[in-house]
Amino acid sequence: MSNVMSVLKAEISRLAKKEAKAVLKPVQKASVNYRGLIAGLRKQVVSLQKEVAGLKRATPSPDTVLANKAEPEGRFWMTGKGVRKLRKRLGLTQVVFGKLVGVTPNTVVLWERKDGKIGLRKASAGRLQEIRGKGKREVAEMLPKEADEPKARAKKTPKGRKGSKRSGGVKAKGKTKKG
């Protein structure tokens, strides 16, 4: 009886192994295929990393590109509100801001009054774009020396009059009237 039991046990074990192999065979094939794909992808990653490293060496750094940049790239626009905020942030008057950008103070006033985008010429847009990224100290260095010092205005007297209204009276026939 024990002989029959051991033979039966061996046969069950053999059939179980056969079934397990049948079930595992597709999984093993897929595993082998995936390992091949993974190895190929690893090779591609290594070659791409080498290519990226070569491109990094070939391209200049962003700092040098920005330093050598002569004209603004792409489209640049600003709103009147943006001009006013920029001017206020830099602590400049409209006159000084106009000199810095290269436009008249009247233009700055018109820009600030306009709702929405303002029409800019290339030179003005370039200067505004350059100024926009700077702080107060950097902009102060950019200012011409004459813009820093306010000029004293000479008082104008109206033509044809010798005296002013503040002299205390009007001259009439050699007499002075007060009042």
Buried (B, 14 or more C-beta within 10 A) or exposed (E): EEEEEEEEEEEEEEEEEEEEEEEEEEEEEEEEEEEEEEEEEEEEEEEEEEEEEEEEEEEEEEEEEEEEEEEBEEEBEBBBBBBBEBBEEBEBEBBBBBBBBEBEBEBBBBBBEBEEEBEBEEEBBBBBBBBBEEEEEEBBEEBEEEBEEEEEEEEEEEEEEEEEEEEEEEEEEEEEEEE
